[in-house]
Amino acid sequence: MSTKEVTTLGTMALERQQSQSVDRWTWWLLPKPIDLVSTSLYIGVLIPYFYSFCYRGMRDPLWHVGLMIGCIAALLSIERLECRFYGEIPPPLPASLLLAVRIGIIGVISCIEHFAFSPFLYLIIPFLARCYFKGPACYWLAALAWIAYLAQRSLHGWAWLYDLEEVHYFVAFSLGLIFALTMAHAMRKEQISRECTEQLLSELENSHQQLKVYSEQAAELAATRERNRMAREIHDTLGHYLTVINVQLEKAQAFRAKRPDEADQAINDARRLATEALQDVRHSVSALRTSPQLPAFNIALQELVDHVSSEHCRVELKIMGKAEDFSAQRLMALYRAVQEGLTNMQKHAKATRAEIAVHFSLQNAKLVISDNGRGFDPMHLRYNRAEREGGYGLLGIQERLELIGGGLQIESKPGQGTSLSVIIPNDPLHIVAK
């Protein structure tokens, strides 16, 4: 560390110590804003008393002076200790006890000071009561202070009412009570407003933390959905192509000796499908985070059927209605359902004939894929989907359909073929537009 850096750190440490020292002195003088009023009144009573004692020949014993100083110091200490232990607003019970102690000390000061300037200390009592308590307690204390002033002045009769100076003191005391209550009310409202602001800030901080947690959960959910979408896309595209390629290669192997021309054609078809699969994979990688679009549903579906149809398994396609009335997401779900149905048929059904019927209406789209294959027990598929080959594809189709409110139903019996039915509701916006 260089000499300049050491000097800078030392200067910062010294400034910090000076700041803390100033804060300690500031806290002792004015621990809270309302103490400015009370401290000024306490000192304001003590100064005239000293003046009268030193320059006007007041004949009080010295212990009166010491008691006066002790009472003023006690009042100042009470406020500092109150702020230190309880903050700006003490609890009701300590506040009541401390208020009673103040009243007693102010009464002692009034007796020592002969009720000259000490009555103005009674203004502090309703002022603090308005700051500390809710309800009419401050007004009762203000009324008692006013009555105590009248009683003290009237101990020797009502002659003071004819003394203009005494009347001025009485009016000033009454106006002081009103001013003290008004100021205390304003400070109480400011305190309530500050507490509400602090509560709102605390609630805002809690909401911020909750939003942070929700955003993390949303990000995790989005990542899970993206992984599921990628899994569906890989299965529906690459899985379908590999299945068809495998069928063509098995056909070429079976006819290699007896029908070499058909075997060569099967190999050529497999090569063409492999090229298409590679192009599809590249397209999926380049547009991984976008939904794939079909150029034209009818054309894409016919091309899919042409890839699967052969002399050993004739596939017939029927399309009724307008596919343009449905969104791309719904058409893609319908296309993937046909793709999965044909893939499973090639893998497991051993069918010689299949029929695909698609019907578009204004409210929904219906798809039925039926074949004359060997069939199976749908209950076995339901309870053993994770172990059954092809179960993941049907799961992906169900997930796609659930996202758009569609449904999937499979009917099959061993030896009686299979029927796969899909229904997809139309987008309400399209229905309203029509």
DRENBA-251452 format. One record per residue (C-alpha): residue in three letters; x, y, z. Coordinates in steps of 0.05 Angstrom, whole numbers, plus 32768, in hexadecimal, padded with zeros to 4 digits. Layout:
(pado 'ALA', (X, Y, Z))
...
//
This chain:
(pado 'MET', (8000, 8000, 8000))
(pado 'SER', (801C, 8044, 7FED))
(pado 'THR', (8028, 807F, 801C))
(pado 'LYS', (7FF1, 80A6, 7FF9))
(pado 'GLU', (7FBE, 806F, 8005))
(pado 'VAL', (7FD2, 8069, 804F))
(pado 'THR', (7FC9, 80B4, 8057))
(pado 'THR', (7F85, 80B1, 8035))
(pado 'LEU', (7F6E, 8078, 8062))
(pado 'GLY', (7F86, 809D, 80A0))
(pado 'THR', (7F61, 80DC, 808C))
(pado 'MET', (7F21, 80B5, 8080))
(pado 'ALA', (7F27, 8093, 80C4))
(pado 'LEU', (7F31, 80D7, 80E6))
(pado 'GLU', (7EF5, 80F5, 80C3))
(pado 'ARG', (7ECB, 80B9, 80D8))
(pado 'GLN', (7EDF, 80C1, 8121))
(pado 'GLN', (7ED0, 810C, 811F))
(pado 'SER', (7E8C, 80FD, 80FF))
(pado 'GLN', (7E7C, 80CA, 8135))
(pado 'SER', (7E91, 80FC, 816B))
(pado 'VAL', (7E64, 8132, 814D))
(pado 'ASP', (7E2B, 8100, 8149))
(pado 'ARG', (7E32, 80F0, 8193))
(pado 'TRP', (7E30, 813A, 81A6))
(pado 'THR', (7DF5, 8146, 8177))
(pado 'TRP', (7DD0, 810C, 8196))
(pado 'TRP', (7DDB, 8127, 81DC))
(pado 'LEU', (7DC2, 816D, 81C9))
(pado 'LEU', (7D87, 8157, 819E))
(pado 'PRO', (7D79, 810C, 819F))
(pado 'LYS', (7D38, 8117, 8179))
(pado 'PRO', (7D18, 8154, 8156))
(pado 'ILE', (7CE2, 8162, 818B))
(pado 'ASP', (7D19, 816A, 81C0))
(pado 'LEU', (7D2B, 81AD, 81A1))
(pado 'VAL', (7CEB, 81CB, 81BF))
(pado 'SER', (7CF1, 81AB, 8203))
(pado 'THR', (7D3C, 81B9, 820A))
(pado 'SER', (7D31, 8202, 81F8))
(pado 'LEU', (7CFA, 8208, 822D))
(pado 'TYR', (7D24, 81E7, 8263))
(pado 'ILE', (7D5F, 8215, 8257))
(pado 'GLY', (7D30, 8250, 824D))
(pado 'VAL', (7D15, 8247, 8294))
(pado 'LEU', (7D5A, 823C, 82B2))
(pado 'ILE', (7D7A, 827C, 8296))
(pado 'PRO', (7D46, 82AE, 82B3))
(pado 'TYR', (7D4C, 828B, 82F6))
(pado 'PHE', (7D98, 8294, 82F7))
(pado 'TYR', (7D8F, 82DC, 82E1))
(pado 'SER', (7D5E, 82EA, 831A))
(pado 'PHE', (7D8B, 82C7, 834C))
(pado 'CYS', (7DCB, 82EB, 8338))
(pado 'TYR', (7DB5, 8331, 8324))
(pado 'ARG', (7D71, 833E, 8344))
(pado 'GLY', (7D81, 8328, 838A))
(pado 'MET', (7D56, 82EA, 838E))
(pado 'ARG', (7D5E, 82CF, 83D5))
(pado 'ASP', (7D58, 8284, 83C7))
(pado 'PRO', (7D87, 8255, 83EB))
(pado 'LEU', (7DBF, 8235, 83C3))
(pado 'TRP', (7DA0, 81F1, 83C8))
(pado 'HIS', (7D65, 820C, 83A1))
(pado 'VAL', (7D95, 821E, 8369))
(pado 'GLY', (7DB4, 81D9, 836B))
(pado 'LEU', (7D6F, 81B8, 836C))
(pado 'MET', (7D5A, 81E4, 8331))
(pado 'ILE', (7D97, 81CF, 8309))
(pado 'GLY', (7D8C, 8186, 831C))
(pado 'CYS', (7D43, 8188, 8306))
(pado 'ILE', (7D54, 81A7, 82C2))
(pado 'ALA', (7D8C, 8173, 82B9))
(pado 'ALA', (7D5B, 813C, 82CC))
(pado 'LEU', (7D2A, 8153, 8297))
(pado 'LEU', (7D61, 8156, 8262))
(pado 'SER', (7D7A, 8111, 8276))
(pado 'ILE', (7D35, 80F2, 8275))
(pado 'GLU', (7D2C, 8106, 822C))
(pado 'ARG', (7D71, 80EC, 8218))
(pado 'LEU', (7D69, 80A9, 823C))
(pado 'GLU', (7D22, 80A2, 8221))
(pado 'CYS', (7D3B, 80AA, 81DA))
(pado 'ARG', (7D75, 807B, 81E6))
(pado 'PHE', (7D4C, 8042, 8202))
(pado 'TYR', (7D09, 804A, 81DF))
(pado 'GLY', (7D15, 8074, 81A0))
(pado 'GLU', (7CE8, 80AC, 818B))
(pado 'ILE', (7CA8, 808E, 81A7))
(pado 'PRO', (7CAC, 8066, 81E8))
(pado 'PRO', (7C79, 8030, 81F9))
(pado 'PRO', (7C3A, 8047, 821D))
(pado 'LEU', (7C4E, 8032, 8264))
(pado 'PRO', (7C94, 8050, 8264))
(pado 'ALA', (7C79, 808E, 8241))
(pado 'SER', (7C44, 8097, 8278))
(pado 'LEU', (7C77, 808E, 82B0))
(pado 'LEU', (7CA9, 80BE, 8291))
(pado 'LEU', (7C72, 80F1, 8285))
(pado 'ALA', (7C5E, 80EC, 82CE))
(pado 'VAL', (7CA7, 80F6, 82E4))
(pado 'ARG', (7CAC, 8133, 82B8))
(pado 'ILE', (7C6D, 8151, 82D7))
(pado 'GLY', (7C8A, 8146, 831C))
(pado 'ILE', (7CCD, 8166, 830B))
(pado 'ILE', (7CAB, 81A2, 82EA))
(pado 'GLY', (7C80, 81AA, 8329))
(pado 'VAL', (7CC0, 81AD, 8353))
(pado 'ILE', (7CDE, 81E0, 8323))
(pado 'SER', (7C9E, 820B, 8328))
(pado 'CYS', (7CA4, 820C, 8374))
(pado 'ILE', (7CEE, 821F, 8372))
(pado 'GLU', (7CE5, 8253, 833B))
(pado 'HIS', (7CA6, 8271, 835B))
(pado 'PHE', (7C7C, 8264, 831D))
(pado 'ALA', (7C9D, 829C, 82F5))
(pado 'PHE', (7CB3, 827C, 82B4))
(pado 'SER', (7CAA, 8232, 82C6))
(pado 'PRO', (7C60, 8230, 82B0))
(pado 'PHE', (7C78, 822D, 8269))
(pado 'LEU', (7C97, 81E9, 8279))
(pado 'TYR', (7C51, 81CD, 827F))
(pado 'LEU', (7C49, 81D8, 8234))
(pado 'ILE', (7C77, 819C, 822A))
(pado 'ILE', (7C47, 816B, 824D))
(pado 'PRO', (7C0C, 816E, 821B))
(pado 'PHE', (7C3F, 8175, 81E2))
(pado 'LEU', (7C60, 8132, 81F5))
(pado 'ALA', (7C1D, 8112, 8204))
(pado 'ARG', (7C05, 8122, 81BD))
(pado 'CYS', (7C45, 8104, 81A1))
(pado 'TYR', (7C43, 80C5, 81CC))
(pado 'PHE', (7BF9, 80B2, 81D3))
(pado 'LYS', (7BBC, 80AC, 81A7))
(pado 'GLY', (7B7A, 80C8, 81BE))
(pado 'PRO', (7B67, 8105, 81E8))
(pado 'ALA', (7B9C, 80FD, 821E))
(pado 'CYS', (7BC3, 813A, 8206))
(pado 'TYR', (7B84, 8166, 8209))
(pado 'TRP', (7B76, 8151, 8250))
(pado 'LEU', (7BBD, 8160, 8264))
(pado 'ALA', (7BB9, 81A4, 8241))
(pado 'ALA', (7B79, 81B4, 8267))
(pado 'LEU', (7B9A, 819F, 82A9))
(pado 'ALA', (7BD7, 81CB, 8299))
(pado 'TRP', (7BAA, 8206, 828B))
(pado 'ILE', (7B83, 81FA, 82CC))
(pado 'ALA', (7BC4, 81F2, 82F3))
(pado 'TYR', (7BDC, 8235, 82D8))
(pado 'LEU', (7B9B, 8257, 82EC))
(pado 'ALA', (7B9D, 8236, 8331))
(pado 'GLN', (7BE5, 824C, 833E))
(pado 'ARG', (7BD7, 8293, 8329))
(pado 'SER', (7B97, 8297, 8352))
(pado 'LEU', (7BB3, 827C, 8394))
(pado 'HIS', (7BB4, 82C3, 83B0))
(pado 'GLY', (7B76, 82DC, 838E))
(pado 'TRP', (7B62, 82F5, 8349))
(pado 'ALA', (7B88, 8336, 834C))
(pado 'TRP', (7BB7, 831E, 8316))
(pado 'LEU', (7B7F, 8326, 82E3))
(pado 'TYR', (7B89, 8371, 82EB))
(pado 'ASP', (7BD3, 836C, 82DF))
(pado 'LEU', (7BE1, 8376, 8295))
(pado 'GLU', (7C23, 8351, 8297))
(pado 'GLU', (7C03, 8314, 82B9))
(pado 'VAL', (7BCB, 8314, 8286))
(pado 'HIS', (7BFF, 8315, 824E))
(pado 'TYR', (7C20, 82D8, 826F))
(pado 'PHE', (7BDD, 82B4, 8273))
(pado 'VAL', (7BCD, 82C2, 822A))
(pado 'ALA', (7C13, 82AC, 8215))
(pado 'PHE', (7C0C, 826C, 823D))
(pado 'SER', (7BC8, 825C, 821E))
(pado 'LEU', (7BE2, 8269, 81D8))
(pado 'GLY', (7C1F, 823F, 81E8))
(pado 'LEU', (7BF2, 8205, 81FA))
(pado 'ILE', (7BCD, 820B, 81B8))
(pado 'PHE', (7C0E, 8211, 8192))
(pado 'ALA', (7C2C, 81D5, 81B6))
(pado 'LEU', (7BF0, 81AA, 81A6))
(pado 'THR', (7BF1, 81C0, 815D))
(pado 'MET', (7C3B, 81B2, 8155))
(pado 'ALA', (7C34, 816E, 8178))
(pado 'HIS', (7BFA, 815C, 8149))
(pado 'ALA', (7C24, 816E, 810C))
(pado 'MET', (7C5F, 8146, 8126))
(pado 'ARG', (7C32, 810B, 8135))
(pado 'LYS', (7C17, 810C, 80EE))
(pado 'GLU', (7C5E, 8110, 80D3))
(pado 'GLN', (7C72, 80D6, 80FE))
(pado 'ILE', (7C37, 80AB, 80E7))
(pado 'SER', (7C47, 80BD, 809F))
(pado 'ARG', (7C90, 80A9, 80AA))
(pado 'GLU', (7C7B, 8067, 80C9))
(pado 'CYS', (7C4C, 8059, 808F))
(pado 'THR', (7C85, 8069, 805F))
(pado 'GLU', (7CB4, 803A, 8084))
(pado 'GLN', (7C7F, 8004, 8083))
(pado 'LEU', (7C74, 800E, 8038))
(pado 'LEU', (7CBF, 800A, 802D))
(pado 'SER', (7CC2, 7FCA, 8055))
(pado 'GLU', (7C88, 7FAC, 802E))
(pado 'LEU', (7CA9, 7FC3, 7FED))
(pado 'GLU', (7CE9, 7FA1, 8001))
(pado 'ASN', (7CC3, 7F61, 8011))
(pado 'SER', (7C9E, 7F66, 7FCE))
(pado 'HIS', (7CE1, 7F70, 7FAC))
(pado 'GLN', (7CFC, 7F30, 7FCD))
(pado 'GLN', (7CBE, 7F0A, 7FB9))
(pado 'LEU', (7CC3, 7F23, 7F72))
(pado 'LYS', (7D0B, 7F0D, 7F71))
(pado 'VAL', (7CF6, 7EC7, 7F87))
(pado 'TYR', (7CBD, 7EC6, 7F55))
(pado 'SER', (7CEC, 7EDD, 7F1D))
(pado 'GLU', (7D1C, 7EA5, 7F2E))
(pado 'GLN', (7CE3, 7E73, 7F2E))
(pado 'ALA', (7CC9, 7E8F, 7EEC))
(pado 'ALA', (7D0F, 7E89, 7ECD))
(pado 'GLU', (7D14, 7E41, 7EE5))
(pado 'LEU', (7CCE, 7E32, 7ECA))
(pado 'ALA', (7CE0, 7E52, 7E87))
(pado 'ALA', (7D20, 7E28, 7E84))
(pado 'THR', (7CF7, 7DE9, 7E93))
(pado 'ARG', (7CC5, 7DFA, 7E5D))
(pado 'GLU', (7CFD, 7E08, 7E2C))
(pado 'ARG', (7D1D, 7DC4, 7E3B))
(pado 'ASN', (7CDA, 7DA2, 7E32))
(pado 'ARG', (7CCF, 7DC6, 7DF0))
(pado 'MET', (7D14, 7DB1, 7DD8))
(pado 'ALA', (7D06, 7D69, 7DEC))
(pado 'ARG', (7CC4, 7D6A, 7DC6))
(pado 'GLU', (7CE4, 7D89, 7D89))
(pado 'ILE', (7D1D, 7D56, 7D88))
(pado 'HIS', (7CED, 7D1C, 7D90))
(pado 'ASP', (7CBA, 7D36, 7D5E))
(pado 'THR', (7CEB, 7D48, 7D27))
(pado 'LEU', (7D2A, 7D1F, 7D2D))
(pado 'GLY', (7D07, 7CE3, 7D4C))
(pado 'HIS', (7CD5, 7CE1, 7D14))
(pado 'TYR', (7D0A, 7CE4, 7CDE))
(pado 'LEU', (7D34, 7CAE, 7CFE))
(pado 'THR', (7CF8, 7C80, 7D04))
(pado 'VAL', (7CE7, 7C88, 7CBA))
(pado 'ILE', (7D30, 7C7F, 7CA6))
(pado 'ASN', (7D34, 7C40, 7CD0))
(pado 'VAL', (7CF6, 7C24, 7CAD))
(pado 'GLN', (7D14, 7C33, 7C68))
(pado 'LEU', (7D56, 7C12, 7C7B))
(pado 'GLU', (7D32, 7BD4, 7C95))
(pado 'LYS', (7D0B, 7BD2, 7C54))
(pado 'ALA', (7D4C, 7BD7, 7C2B))
(pado 'GLN', (7D6B, 7BA0, 7C54))
(pado 'ALA', (7D2F, 7B73, 7C4B))
(pado 'PHE', (7D2A, 7B7E, 7BFF))
(pado 'ARG', (7D74, 7B81, 7BF0))
(pado 'ALA', (7D77, 7B3B, 7BD2))
(pado 'LYS', (7D31, 7B33, 7BB5))
(pado 'ARG', (7D21, 7B7A, 7B9E))
(pado 'PRO', (7D61, 7BA2, 7B96))
(pado 'ASP', (7D3C, 7BDB, 7B74))
(pado 'GLU', (7D0E, 7BE5, 7BAE))
(pado 'ALA', (7D48, 7BDE, 7BDE))
(pado 'ASP', (7D6E, 7C15, 7BB9))
(pado 'GLN', (7D30, 7C41, 7BBA))
(pado 'ALA', (7D29, 7C36, 7C05))
(pado 'ILE', (7D72, 7C4A, 7C10))
(pado 'ASN', (7D68, 7C88, 7BE5))
(pado 'ASP', (7D2B, 7C9A, 7C0E))
(pado 'ALA', (7D52, 7C90, 7C4E))
(pado 'ARG', (7D8A, 7CBD, 7C34))
(pado 'ARG', (7D58, 7CF2, 7C21))
(pado 'LEU', (7D36, 7CEF, 7C65))
(pado 'ALA', (7D7A, 7CF3, 7C87))
(pado 'THR', (7D88, 7D33, 7C60))
(pado 'GLU', (7D45, 7D50, 7C73))
(pado 'ALA', (7D51, 7D3D, 7CBC))
(pado 'LEU', (7D94, 7D61, 7CBB))
(pado 'GLN', (7D75, 7D9F, 7C9E))
(pado 'ASP', (7D3E, 7D9C, 7CD2))
(pado 'VAL', (7D71, 7D96, 7D0A))
(pado 'ARG', (7D98, 7DD2, 7CEF))
(pado 'HIS', (7D58, 7DFA, 7CEA))
(pado 'SER', (7D46, 7DE8, 7D32))
(pado 'VAL', (7D8B, 7DFC, 7D4B))
(pado 'SER', (7D89, 7E3F, 7D27))
(pado 'ALA', (7D44, 7E4F, 7D42))
(pado 'LEU', (7D48, 7E2D, 7D85))
(pado 'ARG', (7D22, 7E62, 7DAB))
(pado 'THR', (7CEC, 7E6F, 7D77))
(pado 'SER', (7CAE, 7E47, 7D69))
(pado 'PRO', (7CB6, 7E21, 7D27))
(pado 'GLN', (7C86, 7E36, 7CF1))
(pado 'LEU', (7C64, 7E0A, 7CBE))
(pado 'PRO', (7C66, 7E26, 7C77))
(pado 'ALA', (7C20, 7E0A, 7C68))
(pado 'PHE', (7BFD, 7DD8, 7C95))
(pado 'ASN', (7BDC, 7DB0, 7C5D))
(pado 'ILE', (7C1C, 7DAB, 7C35))
(pado 'ALA', (7C47, 7D99, 7C71))
(pado 'LEU', (7C16, 7D63, 7C87))
(pado 'GLN', (7C13, 7D45, 7C40))
(pado 'GLU', (7C5F, 7D43, 7C3E))
(pado 'LEU', (7C60, 7D1F, 7C81))
(pado 'VAL', (7C2E, 7CEC, 7C68))
(pado 'ASP', (7C56, 7CE1, 7C28))
(pado 'HIS', (7C94, 7CD1, 7C50))
(pado 'VAL', (7C70, 7C9A, 7C76))
(pado 'SER', (7C42, 7C7D, 7C42))
(pado 'SER', (7C5B, 7C41, 7C1B))
(pado 'GLU', (7C40, 7C04, 7BF7))
(pado 'HIS', (7C42, 7BDE, 7C39))
(pado 'CYS', (7C1B, 7C13, 7C60))
(pado 'ARG', (7BED, 7C42, 7C3B))
(pado 'VAL', (7BDE, 7C83, 7C5F))
(pado 'GLU', (7BA2, 7CAC, 7C4A))
(pado 'LEU', (7B9B, 7CF6, 7C5D))
(pado 'LYS', (7B5A, 7D1D, 7C61))
(pado 'ILE', (7B57, 7D67, 7C73))
(pado 'MET', (7B16, 7D8C, 7C7B))
(pado 'GLY', (7B0E, 7DD5, 7C8C))
(pado 'LYS', (7B3F, 7E10, 7C8D))
(pado 'ALA', (7B80, 7E0A, 7CB3))
(pado 'GLU', (7B8B, 7E55, 7CAB))
(pado 'ASP', (7B58, 7E62, 7CE2))
(pado 'PHE', (7B88, 7E45, 7D16))
(pado 'SER', (7BC8, 7E62, 7D34))
(pado 'ALA', (7C0D, 7E47, 7D23))
(pado 'GLN', (7C14, 7E2A, 7D6A))
(pado 'ARG', (7BD4, 7E01, 7D62))
(pado 'LEU', (7BE6, 7DE9, 7D1D))
(pado 'MET', (7C2C, 7DD5, 7D35))
(pado 'ALA', (7C0D, 7DAC, 7D6E))
(pado 'LEU', (7BDF, 7D8A, 7D3B))
(pado 'TYR', (7C19, 7D7C, 7D0C))
(pado 'ARG', (7C43, 7D5E, 7D44))
(pado 'ALA', (7C09, 7D32, 7D59))
(pado 'VAL', (7C04, 7D16, 7D13))
(pado 'GLN', (7C50, 7D0D, 7D10))
(pado 'GLU', (7C51, 7CE7, 7D52))
(pado 'GLY', (7C16, 7CBC, 7D3F))
(pado 'LEU', (7C36, 7CA7, 7CFE))
(pado 'THR', (7C7A, 7C9B, 7D20))
(pado 'ASN', (7C5B, 7C6D, 7D54))
(pado 'MET', (7C33, 7C49, 7D1D))
(pado 'GLN', (7C72, 7C3A, 7CF7))
(pado 'LYS', (7C97, 7C22, 7D35))
(pado 'HIS', (7C62, 7BF7, 7D55))
(pado 'ALA', (7C21, 7BEE, 7D2E))
(pado 'LYS', (7C37, 7BC4, 7CF3))
(pado 'ALA', (7BFB, 7BE3, 7CCF))
(pado 'THR', (7BEC, 7BDD, 7C84))
(pado 'ARG', (7BBB, 7C16, 7C81))
(pado 'ALA', (7BB2, 7C57, 7CA7))
(pado 'GLU', (7B84, 7C93, 7CA1))
(pado 'ILE', (7B8E, 7CDA, 7CB9))
(pado 'ALA', (7B52, 7D07, 7CBD))
(pado 'VAL', (7B57, 7D51, 7CD0))
(pado 'HIS', (7B19, 7D7C, 7CD8))
(pado 'PHE', (7B1D, 7DC7, 7CE4))
(pado 'SER', (7AE1, 7DEE, 7CFE))
(pado 'LEU', (7AD9, 7E33, 7D1B))
(pado 'GLN', (7ADB, 7E19, 7D63))
(pado 'ASN', (7B0F, 7DE1, 7D60))
(pado 'ALA', (7B3A, 7DB3, 7D36))
(pado 'LYS', (7B32, 7D67, 7D3A))
(pado 'LEU', (7B66, 7D33, 7D26))
(pado 'VAL', (7B5B, 7CE8, 7D22))
(pado 'ILE', (7B93, 7CB7, 7D0F))
(pado 'SER', (7B7C, 7C6F, 7D07))
(pado 'ASP', (7BA0, 7C30, 7CEE))
(pado 'ASN', (7B93, 7BE6, 7CE7))
(pado 'GLY', (7BD1, 7BD1, 7D0E))
(pado 'ARG', (7BDA, 7BA0, 7D46))
(pado 'GLY', (7BC2, 7BD1, 7D7B))
(pado 'PHE', (7BD3, 7BD1, 7DC6))
(pado 'ASP', (7BB6, 7BDC, 7E0B))
(pado 'PRO', (7BB2, 7C28, 7E1B))
(pado 'MET', (7BB4, 7C19, 7E66))
(pado 'HIS', (7BF9, 7BFA, 7E5D))
(pado 'LEU', (7C10, 7C3A, 7E3B))
(pado 'ARG', (7BF4, 7C65, 7E74))
(pado 'TYR', (7C17, 7C41, 7EAC))
(pado 'ASN', (7C58, 7C31, 7E88))
(pado 'ARG', (7C63, 7C6E, 7E5D))
(pado 'ALA', (7CA9, 7C7B, 7E77))
(pado 'GLU', (7CBF, 7C35, 7E64))
(pado 'ARG', (7C98, 7C2E, 7E23))
(pado 'GLU', (7CBB, 7C45, 7DE4))
(pado 'GLY', (7C94, 7C7F, 7DC6))
(pado 'GLY', (7C74, 7C93, 7E08))
(pado 'TYR', (7C9E, 7CD1, 7E0C))
(pado 'GLY', (7C84, 7CE8, 7DC9))
(pado 'LEU', (7C3C, 7CE2, 7DDF))
(pado 'LEU', (7C4E, 7D07, 7E1F))
(pado 'GLY', (7C6B, 7D3F, 7DF5))
(pado 'ILE', (7C2C, 7D42, 7DCB))
(pado 'GLN', (7C01, 7D46, 7E0A))
(pado 'GLU', (7C2D, 7D7F, 7E24))
(pado 'ARG', (7C24, 7DA5, 7DE3))
(pado 'LEU', (7BD9, 7D9B, 7DE5))
(pado 'GLU', (7BD3, 7DAF, 7E2E))
(pado 'LEU', (7BF5, 7DF2, 7E1F))
(pado 'ILE', (7BBC, 7E03, 7DEF))
(pado 'GLY', (7B83, 7DE1, 7E13))
(pado 'GLY', (7B80, 7DA4, 7DE6))
(pado 'GLY', (7B75, 7D5B, 7DF5))
(pado 'LEU', (7B8F, 7D16, 7DDF))
(pado 'GLN', (7B6A, 7CD4, 7DDF))
(pado 'ILE', (7B84, 7C8F, 7DCA))
(pado 'GLU', (7B56, 7C54, 7DBB))
(pado 'SER', (7B75, 7C10, 7DAC))
(pado 'LYS', (7B6D, 7BC6, 7DB8))
(pado 'PRO', (7B9F, 7B8E, 7DA9))
(pado 'GLY', (7B93, 7B76, 7D62))
(pado 'GLN', (7B60, 7BAC, 7D51))
(pado 'GLY', (7B8A, 7BE8, 7D3D))
(pado 'THR', (7B93, 7C2C, 7D5E))
(pado 'SER', (7B6E, 7C6E, 7D5B))
(pado 'LEU', (7B8E, 7CAF, 7D74))
(pado 'SER', (7B60, 7CEB, 7D7C))
(pado 'VAL', (7B75, 7D33, 7D88))
(pado 'ILE', (7B4A, 7D70, 7D92))
(pado 'ILE', (7B65, 7DB7, 7D95))
(pado 'PRO', (7B39, 7DF3, 7DA5))
(pado 'ASN', (7B41, 7E30, 7D7A))
(pado 'ASP', (7B5D, 7E71, 7D94))
(pado 'PRO', (7B23, 7E9C, 7DB0))
(pado 'LEU', (7B40, 7ED9, 7D8B))
(pado 'HIS', (7B39, 7EB4, 7D49))
(pado 'ILE', (7AF1, 7EA1, 7D5A))
(pado 'VAL', (7ADF, 7EE9, 7D6C))
(pado 'ALA', (7B00, 7F03, 7D2C))
(pado 'LYS', (7AD7, 7ED3, 7D02))
//
